[in-house]
Amino acid sequence: MNISMIPEMAAANVERVAVTAGGRSLTSERLLALARRAAVRFRGHPAGLYLGTNHLAYPVALFGAALAGVPFVPLNYRLGDQQLSALIDRHEGALILRAEDLDPFIDGLDGDADPDEDIAPSWDGDAVAVIIYTSGTTSAPKPAVLRHRHLLAYVLNTLEFSSAGETDASLVAVPPYHIAGLTNLLSNLYSGRRIVYLPAFDARGWLDTVRRENVSHAMLVPTMLARIVDALGEAKADTPTLQSLAYGGSRTPRPVLERALKAFPETGFVNAYGLTETASSIAVLGPEDHRTAFASTDPAVRDRLGSVGRPLPGIEIEVRSEQGQPVPTGATGLLFVRGEQISGEYGGRSVLDEDGWFATRDLGRLDEDGYLFVEGRADDTIIRGGENVAPAEIEDVLLSHPGIVEAAVIGAPDPEWGQRIVAVLVGDADPAEITEWVRSRLRSSKTPDTVVFRDELPKTETGKLLRRTLLAELEETHA
């Protein structure tokens, strides 16, 4: 099996526009024709590197590489020259598509190869389809390997072919080097939904595009969602065509979600949890769950707004102790996942255990109804005086304060306690008031020892907090 079967199936189905970007569009038939010509360029290279934005060339390059049987590697074009060069050097001999090449790549393909040349892709599902470098929030980026069978398992197990309505359109604002950018392309093309690419995100531009393109579905990372609700203020979104709004990629603060639910009252919200190594989503909190939880006065039901829902078909989830034993329902532990779409592979080295389980390094718990609550990275846990403290719990309390816009809780070295709790905040409030705010809602051992205010928090382009960068900056400041 090869992911190139998706554009082939789409082209053989009802002819319709498949992707729109920069004022231009490609039908599914045209996309396949261009991908076949692109495959000729990829042949003879060990990989294809993509350094562009959300552009018509992205699906052409992805499927061209798949047809040619070479791994596709979308790189973060926002990296500095030194970092980007280091990644490129890992793929000696690869075909490189840079941003300035993108328009000629689309417009000039017709004369570059015989359109009748036989393109016969390998149907080996174990062949490498894509290599995505992880964001490196707690360590250096690692090359996560996704094989054709992993990506197709995600698509085929969760979607019905050509199930979208004739006018359905999905707005994609996440970058192409993010796993969500890749799987949005595969899933929307497979379901028959037109893809609308937004090359650069800003809140007003996103809202304008939803209205202009009659967008029915969209996916955002939490930072994007926060900016949209800030731009709206107390106003409703006025996006009548928007049926579904998915969010994920990192933790979404509860106040941001509740404001978004009020701003988009007619839109169904979907929280998706997954990792690059799991070929996108492995658990989903659907629209009905959101509506029920948001309207409920039962604290246990309302708390499900903070969950990532239930596992997708074909996915198993276990919560284990540090010793590797299953923990009781409701107890927090390390999340392990297993299923056809789970890769758990870095640069040819599998980290799956002998039974096929992947250690996500996330902390979480399952409630009695099977809802999964993700409570942060295990690496983020603060050990203060021998007690494990989850930053997420404190961050939620901090964000409930009316003067706080963003919050990060980290552990700094301390000679007495091992680590002390440091709250780094964006907003306007008195530090003593913040300390008392937390103490009155959590026990004293979870109250920040230090409160620091900043203009902004260091994050990746997709909104993930860079805790190691923040800690390094604080240590340098107080050295």
N, C-alpha and C positions, 0 to 999 in steps of 0.2 A: 504494500500500500504506500502511496505517495501523496503528499498534500496537493500535488498538481491535479488530482482527480476532482478537487473542488471547483476550480474554474472550468474544467472540462464538463462537469455536470451542469454548471450554471449556463455555459454557452449552448449546451444541447437542449436546455429548457426554454422557457418563454424568453424571447429577446427583450432585454430592458437595460436601462442604465445601471451599471454596477458601482461606479465610483465617480465622485465629483470632487475637484480640488482646483483652486485658483481660477475659477470661472470656466474650466473645461471639464469634460466628462468622457468616460469610456463605457461602452456597452460591455456586457460579459463576453460577447463574441470577439470584440476588438481587443479586450484585455488578454484573452487567450492567444490571439494572433501575435500580439506584441511580446507576450511571454515566450512564445515559441522562437521568435527571432532573437530575443535576449538570450535564450539558452545557448545559441550558437556562440555568442560572445563569452559565455561562462565556461564553455568546454575547454579543457586543457589547463584550467586554473584549479588550485586546491581548495579555494573558497571564494565567495563573493562578499566584499565588504561594502556596506551602505552607509554613507555619511550625510544623508539628507534629512529633510523635514518630512512632515506629512504631505505627500506629493503624489501625483499620478504614477511616478516612476517607482514608488515603493512596492505596490502589488505586482507591477511588471517585473521588478528585480527579484522579488521573493519567489514568484512562481517560475521565473526564468531559471533561477538557480536550482529549484526543485526538479524541473524538467531536464536540466543538464546533469543532475546527480551530484551537485556540489553543495557543501554547507553554506548557508546564508548567515551573515554576521552583521546585524545592524549596530553601529557604534554611536556613542553619544557625541554628537558633533559639537556640543557645548564644552567639552573638555579642553583643557589647555593644550598647547602644541606638544609639550613634553609627554603628557599623559596619553594623548591620542597617538603619538608616534610610537610609544611603547606598546600599545595594543596592536597597531598595524604591524609592527615588527614581529609579533607572535604568529602572523599569517603570511609568511614569505611566499611571494609569487601569486598572491590573491589578486583578483580583479577588483579594483577600487572604483566605486562610483561616488564622486564628490558632489556637493551641492551645485556647483557651477556647471556640472555635466548633465543635470537632470532634464532640462528642457530639450537640449539636442538629443538626449537619449530617447525621449518619447517621439519627437518629431522626425528624427533621422533614421529610425530603425528600418523603414520600409525598403530602402535601397541597399541595406547592408547584408542581407542574406536571402537566399532563395526561399520564398514562402512555402514551397513544396518540399523542402528538405525534410527528410524523415527525422522526427524527434521522438525517440522511444525511451522514456524515463525508466529508471530502475524501479521495480515495484517491491523492493526489499524494505519492509517496514522498519528494519533495524538500522537502516542507513541514517546518518546524521542529517537532519533537516535544517536546524537552526542552532546557533550558538549565541547566547545572550549573556553579557557580562553583568553580574549582579551589581546592585547599587553601592555596596560596600559601606553601609552605615556603621557597622561595627568592626569591619576588617577590610582588607584590600579586595577589590572586585575579583570575582572568580568566574571562569567561563562555564556557565551552566549549559549542558548539552541536552537538546531536545531532539529525539528521533521522530521520524514520520509517524510511527505507531502511537507515540504519546499524544501528539497534537490531534491526530484523527480520533483517538479514543475520547478526548475531551469533546470534540465536535459531534461525533456520531452518538455518544451516550447522552447528550444533553439537548440536542436539537432535532427538529424534523425538517427534512429537505424541502425547500421552496414553500415554507409555511407562512412567510410574511405576506402582508397585504400588498396590493399592487402599488400603493402610494407610500408605503413605509420607507422611512429614511432614518439612518443612524448617524449621529454627529460624533466624530472621533476627535478628541482634543489631546489625548495622551500621546506622547512621542513614540516614534516607530521602534526605538531601542528598548521600550518597556514591554513586558510580556502581555499587558492588556492591549497594547497597540497591535501586536501580532494576532492575538486570538480574536480581537474584535473584527479584524479583516477576515479571518477564516470563517467565523461563525455568521457574520452578516452576509457574506457572499454565499455561503451554504444555504442559509434560510431565505435568500432572495431579497434581502433588504438593501436598498441603495445606501452606500457609504458616502458621507460628506466629511471631507477632511478639513480641519482647522489647523493651518500651519503654525500659528502662534496664539496662545490663549490670553485673552483678557475678558473680564466679566461682561462688559457691555457688548463686545464683539460676539461673545458666545450667545448671549440672549438675542442679539440681532440676527445671527445666523439661524437659530432655532426658528424664529418667526419667518424669515425670508425663504428658507428652504423647506418649510413645513415639516420640521424634524419630528419624528414620532418616538425615537429612542435615543438615549445618550448615556455616556459613561464619563464620570469625573473622578479625580482623586480628591481627598478631603480638602486640601488647600484651595483647589478650584471652587469647590462647593462653598467654602467659607467666603471667598471673594465675591461670589455671585450674591449670596444673601446679604453681604455688606453693601453691595451696590444697590440692591433693591430696597434696603432699609425696612420700612414697615409695609411697603407696597407689595401687592401680589405680582407674580411673574408675568402674567398675561401671555402664556404660551399654550394656546388651546389645542394644538396638535400633539403636544408632548405627552405620550402615553406612559412612558417608562423612563425613570432616571436611576441608573446604577451608580454606586459609589464604592470605592475600595482602594486598595494599594497601600494604605496605612490606616491607623486608627482615626476614627471620626469623633471629635468631641461631641458629647451629648447636646450642649446648647446649640451648636451649629446645625445638627440634624433636626432638632425641634423647630428651629427657625425656618429651615428649608421645607419641612412638612407643612408649615403654615403658609409659606410663600408659593408653594406648588400644590394647592389643595386637591386638584383633580388628577394629579400625576401619581402613578404607582412607583414606589421607591423599592430599590433592590440593593441590599448590601452583599457584596461578593468578597469572599476571603480565599486567597490562594497565594502561591509563591511562584517565582520563575521556575523552580525545580519541580513544581507540580503541574506544569503546563496550564497555568491560570487557575480558575476558581475550583475549589473543592467543597465549599459550603456556601449556601445562599440563604439570606433572609428575604422572603418575598413580599410583594405589596400587601397581601392580606395580613401577614404578620405585623407589618408596620402599622397598618390602620388599626388593628385590634389593640396593639400595645400602646399606641399613641392616645387612643380613646379610653383606655382602661384606668380605673381607680385602684385596681389591685396592684400593689407594688411589685409583686413577683412577675406579673404579666407585663407591666410597664417596663420593667428592667430588661425585657427582651429587645428593646430598642438598642441596647448596648451589646447585643449578641450578633454573631455573623450567621445565624440560622442553623439549618440542618445540612448534613452531608449530601452531596449530589449523588445520583445513581452511580454505582460502581466504586464508591469511595468508602473506605473504612477508616475510622478515627479511634485512637486509643489515647487515654490520658494516663501517664505513668509517673511514678516517683523517680527520684534521682538514682535509685537502685534498680530501676527498670521494671518495677512491679506495678500492675494496674492499681489505680487509686479509687476510692469509693465515689459514687455519683455525687456531684457537687463540690468535690475537693479539687484544688488546683494542682496541676502537675505539668509535665512536659508533653507536648502534643506529638504523636506519631501518626503517620498516615500511610495508607496502602491502596493501590488501585492501578488499573491499566495505564492511566495517564501520568502516573508518577515516574519521573525520571530519576532524580537524586543522583545525578552524575555531573562531574566536573572534569573537563579536559580528558575524558576517557577513563576516569577513575570513579567507580560507583561507590556511593556511601550507603546504599541500602543494606540492611542486615540480611541474614541468611533466609529470613522468612519474607523478605520484600518490603519491610517497613522503612519509612524515611523519617528521620528525626528532624522536625522542622526548626527546633531550637526556640519555638514559641512556647509560652506558658498559657495554659487555658484550663477550662473546666466544662463539663457537660452537665446540664440540669436533668431532672427526671424525665423530661419530655424530649430529650435529645438535642436541645439547643446548645450550640457551642459558643462559649464566651472566651475570646482571646484577650489575655491580660498583659501582653507585651513580650519582648524578647527575654529569654533566660539570661542572656548576657547583660541585660539592663538591670537585673535584680540588685537591690542595694542590701548589703549585709551589715546591719548596724547593731553592734553589741550582741551578735549571734542570732539576731532575728532577721528573717528575710522580709524585705519590704518591696512591694511592686510599685514602681513609679506611676503606673496608670491609675491606680486608685487615688493617689494624692492629686494627680493632674486633673482628674474629674472634679474633685472638690475645689481646686483652685479655679477652674474654668467656670464654676457656678457663681463665683464672685462677680458682681456687676462691673468691676473695674478692670478685670483681666480679659485680655483678648487671646493670648496664647500662653501656654505653660509647658515647661520641661522640668522634670525632676531627675536629678542625677546624683550619684554617690561620689563624694570626694574623699580622698584619703584622710584619715583622722587617727592620731596616735593612741587615743583612749578608746574610741568606739569601733575602730577598724575602718568604718566609713561614716561620714556625716551626710545628712540629707540637705541638698542644695536645690532650691526652687529658683529657676531662671524664668522671668516673666516678661511679657510684653503687655503694657497697659499703664494704668495710673491708679495707684493705691498706696497707702502707708504700709511699709513692711511689717510693723508691729500689728496692724490690723489684719494683715494676711496671715500672720502666724496664729493669731487668735481664731481667725476664721476656720483654719484647718483643725486646730486643737479642739474646738467646740463640736466638730463633726467626726473626727477620727481620734483614736487614742494618742496620748502624748508622744509615744515612741515613733509615730508617723508624722509628727509635726516637723516642718523644715527647720533645720538649725540655722540656715542662712537663706535670706531672700535677696535676689539680685534682679534688677530691672535692666532690660536692653531694648534697643529700637527694633530688633528683629532676631529671629532664631536661625541658626544655620540649617539649611535643608537641601535635599536633592531637588532636581527640577520637577520631580513627581511628588514632592511634598513630604518625603520621609525625613524625620528629624535626624540630624547627624550628631548623635550624642558624643561620640569620641572626639569630634571637632570641638564641640561645646566644652567638654571637660578640658581639652588641651588649652583652649583659649582662657578658661578660668584659671588653670594652673599657671599659665604664663603671666596673667594679670597679677596674681597673688604671689608670684615667685620672689 
